[in-house]
């Protein structure tokens, strides 16, 4: 027997509320906040299709103090480019932490979400295939 991933959990410490971080990731991933969850809740999840892990945001008492040891690598949907996604994430309130884009179009951008969690935006499948 094996295990499966049920949740990918993000800790949230004041002043970041679990619901607010869930809204950021809802907009980022196009998955709604679970209808049973509301502002002020200690645990808030995204509603995802059956069989996919839920992103869960929980209130914790301590602030983030170190670099994440695990992070998400995101790829744009078909028809979008990495740089379009970079602009979209900036508009959602993410901040660029490290820009690894190369002059030849390769590379990625490391962001932080409103709670300071790192994530990367890579090139789209089409962009990677064009330089293969």
Buried (B, 14 or more C-beta within 10 A) or exposed (E): EEEEEEBBBBBBBEEBBBBBBBBBBBBBEEBBBBEEBEEEBEBBBBBBEEEEEBBBBBBBEEEBEEEEEEBBEBBBEEEBBBBBBBEBBEEBEBEEBEEEBEEEBBBBBBBBBBBBBBBBBBBBEEBBEEEE
